[in-house]
Amino acid sequence: MFKVISAELKKMISKPGVYVLAIFLALILILGVFIYHPTVYENTYTPLVGNTVTSKYSSFYVQGSTDRGEKAKADALITTSSEKINNYYIYEHGTPLTYKEKVNSLKEKLDSAVQAYQECQYKTVDEKIIEDRKNNVINLLDELKNVVKNGIDNSRTGSYTILTTNKNYDSFIDVMEDATAQMKSNVDKNEIADFCEKYYFNNYEHTISSCLSGLKYPTISDALIETYTTTETNTRLNIVQTRLKNVFEDINSLFDEVNIDSTKNSQEKYINEMDRLANLYIGIASDFSQLIKYELLSNAFSYVGTTDQIDLMYLNSESEYNSKTNLIKYNYLFEHNKTNEDFAHPLTIGVTSNHSINAYDYAYFSLKLFSFIIIVYAVMSACYSIAGEIKEGSMRYYAIRPVTRSNVYWGKMLAILIMSIIFIIFSGIIALAVGGAVYGFGSANILTIFNSSIAITFHPIVMILIFMLSLLLEIIVYTSIAMLLSCLFKSDLLAITLILVLYLINILLPVFVRGANSWITFYPFSHISLYALFGSSIYAMQNNFVNLLLGAKIYAGSNIILTLCIILVLSIVLNAIAVNRFKKKEL
């Protein structure tokens, strides 16, 4: 087999295709510098208003009699986020009830109130009691409608308390308003029983019960409530408040120091330090707020999974994978007392990893473009290696030599992969060198959330190596398909056309088929990108053509086990069929 590999490599090097590919890669490098203009990741670190420490301190603490300072805005984030937890409860006479408990309680009271009103026909009661019972029914109808409405509104603003389909909710509101209108009409005392039977029990009661049974109540554990809202010293809320207090004390200490040391150089130092501390305060509040958001999201996703309910929750821009990823990310930041600004973000196409472009951003962009060229070269070589050589007659030389067809097949396959690896490594080195020369190598470590479950920090060069490995695995899959087509057809041109059409379809599908819950999630070629599982998909959210075309994608059900299994199964099955077909093929 080694002789076959050596012969195939010499054959590849002697052909002009290798040099054409090298020219293409060089052109991409040159053009890449001019066409690479990603959105620069927004820097949330902003200098406070003012050109002195005093003015900056003032803008942080208070900007004016009616305008809140940055501190107050950050504190409001903490308060608002904590209140979202409490929106799971309705407080009745100081007792917290979940929405489900409240809805069921009101439904029971409503049925009892209607029956009490109906009994007015059979009992001797005065008109005031009849009117009171009638108004009680009306008030309960209104209260039940408002409780459900508030629950739906909470789901749209971040608490995700009650969920239902739009059709279910519209039916509920219609029947409640109609029932209220009927109840408000004048009814003779002798007709009350017939009225209740005709309108409420026959027309409304079943519809109300049916709609209420269609409601979904995402559960939330008492532990989560206690974590954020109790006064124990070990709760997250108290921890974050302690952190904010410590930062604020540092700000006050810095402000006091300014009066002692007033030299120009030290003033500049103090100004920068004031900005840093103020942004640290703001960052802690922001990250904690995001942590609560994704705690709630994750809780909702664990209970709700249908497309209609996710649409109602306005989670179109989220997915369960993304929600878990962000939850792990903000938990990591919180537990390690870091902020979002302390790390770079996973390399992607549309957005820079830092607040300016660096060599690694450019190298990833170039390698992503290189990947198309390298894959096309690999599949074309694979298609020619069997069908093309049989058509030309050169395959007969192997027939007269003491080498098995299996060795011939695997020798050709491995030779193509070795050449692909050479091009990947060559491209990576050149892309990093050009990127470093143009943009520099400055970058923080990247905070990667692997497989939406583990937070890991990598140097950006490691992310480049992971992408190169992921690219190699994709090449193995596409080359396996190309080798199979080459063994199935006599024409290498037909095999090349089919594999390139398939590859083009796989590239364009994410652009035209949107939505994590569509049929594309069951399409195996949607799950062969290992790199997407290292967090880059979270930042590939821009709705422009280039990002959709080139960015890493994550679909429902994506995970490392599924991805590796699909790659392994496709590679084994395709090559097994190809070897079997090659053994029977007439040379």
N, C-alpha and C positions, 0 to 999 in steps of 0.2 A: 504493500500500500504506500510505503514511503517513497518508492520509486515513481508511483503514479502521481503522488502529490507533487514531487519535485518536477516531474515532466509537465504537469499542468501549470505550475507556477512559471516555468520557463516559457511555456506557450503563451500565457497571459502577458508576461513582460514583453515578449517579442511583438505583440500586436499593438496597433496604434490606439486602441480603446483606452488603455491605461493612461496614455499621455494626454488624450482628449479629456479624460476625467480630471487629470491634474490641472489642465488649463481652466476647466470649469471651476474648480475649487479656488484657483488663484483669482479668477474674475469675481467670484462671490466675495472673496475677502476684500478686494478693492472696492467693489460696489457697496458692500455692507457698511463700510465706514460712512458713506454718503446717505444711504437709505435708512440706516438704523436711527430711528427717533422715537423711542418709547416714551410713554407718559412717566414723568419723574414722580416717584413715590412721594406723596404729600408729607412734608415735614411738619409735624404737629408742634415742634419746638419753635416758638415764635417769641422774639424779644418783646418785653413788656413796653407799654407806651411810656415815653419819657426818655430824656438823655442824661439823667442823674439818678443816683440810687434813691433819692427821696421821691422823685417823680415816678420811678418804676415801682417803688414800694406802695405809693398811693394808688397806682393803677391796678396793682394786685389786690390791695385790701379794699379800696373803694374808689370808684371813678367820679362820683358826684352824689348829690343828694338823692337823685332818682335812678341813677344808673349803677347797677351792681358791678363790683370788681370781679377779677378772675377767680378769687378765692370763693366768693359767694356762688359763682356759677358752678365751680367744682363741687362745692358742698351740696348744691341743689341736685346734682347728678346722683350723689350718694343717697339723698333723701328720696328722690323719685324712684330710683332703682329698688330701694328697700320697700317702698310702698307697693310696688308691683307684686311682691310676694304676698302682701296682705290682701290683694285683690282676689285671692282665691277664696276669701271668706266674706260672708255678710254678717255683720254684727247685729244681733237681735237682743235687746235688753242686756247688752254687755257680753252675751254669749256668742262665740264665733260659730257660724254654721257654714258648711260648704254649700256651693250653689246647688248641688244635687239634693242635699238635705233641705234647703230652703224651698226648692221647686216642689219636691214631694210633699212637704208640709203645706204649702199653699194649695196644691191640688186637692189634698184631703179636706182642707178648710173650705175650699170652693164647693166641693160636692156636698159637704154637710150644710153649707149656707143655702144652696139651691133646694135641698130637701126641707130645710127649716122654712124657707119661703113657700114651698109647695104645701106644707102643712097648714099654712094660714087659711086655706079654704075649708079645712075640716075642723078647725078650732075657733072658739070665740075669742078673737083678739081685736083690739081697736086699730084704727087706721094708722096710728103712729108706729105701732109695732110692725105692721105690714110694710110701711115705708122704710123703717130702719132695716128690716131684713132684706128688702129689695136693694137698698143702698149698700148693704154689706156685700151682697153678691157683686154689684157693680164695682165696688172698691177692690174686691179680691181679684176680679178679672183684670182690672187695671194694674194691680200690684204684680200679679203673675206675669202679665205681658211685659212690664217694665223690668222685672228681675231677669227674664230671658233676654230681653233687649240689651240690658247692661252687661250680661254675660257674653253676648256676641260682640258687643263693643270692646270689652276687655280683651277678647281674643284678637281683635284687630289692632290693639294698641300695645300688646306685649305680655299680657297676663295669661292668655290662652285658657280661659276658665270653662266656657261652654262652647262646643263646636257643633255645627249641624250643616246640612247642605242648604244652599240658597233656596231650593224648591221647598224643602221642609220648613224653613224659617218663614218664607212668604205665605205658605198655607196657614201656619200658626198665627201670624199677625192678622191675616184676613179674617179668620174665624173668630179671633178674640175681639176684633173691632166690631164685627157683625153681631156677636153675642152681646156686647156692651150696648150697642144701639138698640137691640130688641128689648133688653132689660130696662132701658130708660123709657120705653113706651108705656102708655097708660093701660093698665089691665084691670078689668073688673074683678072684685074679690071672688066671685063665684067661678071665674075662669082661670084662676091662678094655677091650679093643678094641671089643667089641660095645656095651659101656656108653657109651663115648665117642661111637661112631657114632650110637647110638640117641638119647641125650639131648643131647649138645652139638652135633654137626654137623647133626643132623636137626631138633632142636627149638629150639635156642638161637642157634646161630651166625648164621643168616640174620636172625633178629629183632634181635639185637644190632647187626649190621652195618647193617640197615635203619634202626634208631633213631638210630645214630650218624651216618649219612649225612643224617638230617633235622635235625641240629644246625646252628645258625647261629653263626658266630664273627665278631662285629663287629670289623673291623680297626682297628688303632690305629697311627698312624705312629710310627716311631722318633723323628722330630723332636719329637712331642708328649711322648714319654717323656723325651727329653733336656732339653726346655724346662723341665720341672718337677722333674727328679730329679738332674741332673748338678750338679757343683760349680763349673762355670764362672761367672765373675762376672756374665755378661750374662743368666743365666737368670731366669725370672720368680720362681722360688722365692727366689733370692738377692736379687732386687730387693725383694720384699715383706718379706723378713727385714731388709733394710737400712732400709726405711721404718719398720718396727716398732721397730727399734733406735733410730732417730733420735727417734721419738716418745717412747720410754721414757726416753731421755736428757733430753728436754725436761721430762718429768714429774719426774725426779730433780732437775734444776736448779731447777724450781719449788719442790720440797719444801725444797731448801737455802735458797732465798730467803726462805722464811717465817720462818726463825729470825732474819733480819736486820731485816725489816720486819713488825712485829706490830700495827700500828694496825688499828682495827676496819674502816675502809673498805677498806684494802688486803687484809685477811683475806677479805672478801666477794669481792673481785676474784680473789684466789688460789683460793678455793673454786670459783668458776665456771670458772676456767681449768683447774683440776684435772679437773673434770667433762668439760670440752670435750676435753682431751687424752686422757683415759681412753676416752671414747667414740670418738675418732678412731682409737685403737689397736684397739678392738673392731670398728669399722666396716671398717677395712682388712682385718682377718682374715676378717670375714663376707663382704665383697665378693669377696675372693680365693677363698674356699671356694665361693661361688656360681659364680664364673668356671670353676673346675675342673669343677663339676657340669655346667654347660651345655656345656663342651668335650666331656665324655664323652657327654652326651645327643646332641649334634649328630653326634658320630662314630657313635653307634649308629643314629641316624635315617638316616644316609647309606647304611647297609648294610641296614637292616631296615625293611620298610614294611607288612607285613600286620597286619590288625586283631588276630589271635590273638597275634602276637608282642608287639605294643604292649601288649595287655592283660596278658600275662604279665610284662612289664617294669614293670607298675604305673604306666604313663604315661597313664592315662585323663585326668588333669588337665592333661596336656601335649599338644602337637601339634608337628609339625615346624616350623610357622610360629612358634609361641610359643617353642620351644627356640632357634631361630635369633635371634629378637628379643632374648631374654635374653642370649644369647651375645654379640651385638653390644653390648648395653647394658653388661655387666660388663667387656668388653674396653675399651670407651670409658672407663669409670671408672678402670680400671687404668692405661691409657696416659696419662690426664690427671691421675693422682694425686688423684682425687676419690673421695668416698664417696656412697652412695645418698642420704644426708641433705642433700647439697649442691643437689639439684634437686627440683622438684615433679614430679608424675607426670601423665601425660595425663588430660585431663578425661573422667570417666565418670560413670555414674549412681550406682552403689552405694557408691563409696569416694571420699573427698575427695582432692584432688590434693596438699594439704599436711596438716599436723597439726591444722589447724582449717579450718572452712569459709571460703571467700572469695568475692568477687563473681563470679569466673569459674566456680567450681563451680556456683553458683546460676544464673548466666546460661545455662550449658550445659543444666542441668536444665530451666529454663523454655523455652529454645529447642527442646529435644527434645519437650516437651509442645506447644509452639506448632506444631511441624512437622506433627503429626497434623491440627490444625485447618486449617493453610494448605494442605496437600495435599488434604484433603477439599474445601475451597473451590475449589481450582484444578480438580479433576476434575469437580466439579459444574458449574462455569462452562463447562468444555470440552464436557460432554455437552449442556448447554442451547444452546451457541453455534451448533450446526448443527441437531440434531434438534428442539430446542425452538423455534427461530426458524422452521424449516420448518413445524412443526405450527401455530404461531401465524400464519404467513403473512408475517411481517416480512422473511423472507429474499428475498422477491420484489423488494424495493426495490433490492437489489444487481443483480438480473437486468436491470433497465432502465437501469442506469448503465454507463458505459464502464470497467468494471473486470473483470479476468479472475477466474475462480473460484479460480485458484491464489493470486492476491493476496488474495482474500477469506479463503481458508483460513489463509494465513500471517499475515494481519493479525489475525485472531481469536486464533491461537495465540500470537503475540508479545504481544498485549495482555494475555492471561492471565498470561504469564511476567513481563511488566513489573509488573503488579499484585502478583504473588507476590514479586518482588524488593523492592518497596516495603514489603510486610508483613514480609519477613524482616529488612530493615534497621531498620525501625521497632521490631520486636520485640527485636532485638539491642540497640539503644540503650537502650530502656526496661528490659530485663532487667538490663543492666549497671549502670544507674543505681540501680535498686532493690537489686540485690545489693550494690553499693558502699555504699549508705546503711545497709543492715542488717548486713552482714558485713565491710565494708572491702575494700580492694584489695590488701592485702599478700600477696605470693606470690613465690617464687623462679621462675626460668626453668624451663620444662618440658623434660625430656629426652625427646625423641621418637625412636623407632626406626622410621623410615619404610620401609615395604615389607619389613620384617624384614632390612634390608641396610645402612641408612645411619643413623648416630646424628646427630641435629640438635637443637640447643637453640633453643626458641622462647619468646618472651614469651607468657603465657597469652592475651592479646588476639588473637595470631596464630592460636592454636588455635580461638578462637571464630570468626574469619573463615574458617578452613578448614572448620569445621563448616557455616557458612552457605553456602559454595560447594558442599559435598557435598549439602546439602539442596536447593539449586537444581537440581543434576543429577538427583536423585531426582524432583523435581517435573516436570522435562522428560520423564522416562521415563513417569511415571504420566499426565501430561497428554497425551502422544502416544497412549497406549492409549485414554484417554477420548475424544479427538478421533476416533480410528478407530471406536470403538463408536458415536459420535454420527453418523458417516457411514454406518454399516452398518444402523442401526435407525431407524425412523420415530419411535419413542417415546423421548423424553429420559429418562423415568422408568425404562424398561428399561435404558438405557445406564448411568444413574447406579447402579442396583441392581447390575449386573454388575461395574462397576469398584470399587464399595465392597466387594463380596464378595471380589474378588481382592485388594484392599488389606488387608482383614481377615485373609485367609488368609496373606498375606506377613508380617503382624505376628505372628500366632500360631504359625506353623510352628516358629520356633526354640524356642518354649516346650515344644512337644510332641514335636518330632523332635530328639533329642539325638545328639551324636557327629559328629566331624569327618569320619568316613569313610562316612557314610550317603548315601543317594541325594540328599539335599538339597544336597550339594556340586555336583551337576549342574543344579540348578534356577537359571536365570539371575538371578532376582530375589534370590538369596542373595548376589549379587556386585555390587550397585550402590551400596554405601556406600563412598565414597571416604574418609570420615573414619576408618573402622575400620582403615585401613592406616597410620594415624599413631600406633599403639601403644595406643589406648584399649581395644582388644579384650582386651589382656593383663590389664587390671584389671577387666574386666567378667565376673568369674568366680564371683560369688556366686550360690548356688543359691536365689535367691528369685524370686518371680514378677515383681516390678517390674523387677528387673535383667535377667531373661531377656526381658522384654517390651520394655524400652527400651534396654538396653545394646547397644553395637556388637558385631557378630559377625564372626568370621573362620572360614572353612571351608577344607577341604583344597584346595590349588591357588590360593587367593586371592593376587592380586598386582596391582600398579598397572596393568600392561598388560592383564590379563584384565578388570579392572573397567572401564577406559576403553573397551576394545573392546566389551564387552557394552552399555554405555551408548550408545556411538556407533552400533552396529549396530541395537539396538532402536529408537533414535530415528529413524534414517534409514529403516529398513524400514517401521516403523509409519506414519510420516508419508507415505512414498511411496505406500503402499497407500491411506491415507486420502484423499490428494489425488486419486488416480486414481478412487476411489469417489465423491468429492464432485463431480468433473467430470461423472459420469454420472447423478448423483442428480437426480430431478425436484424442482424447487423449488416 
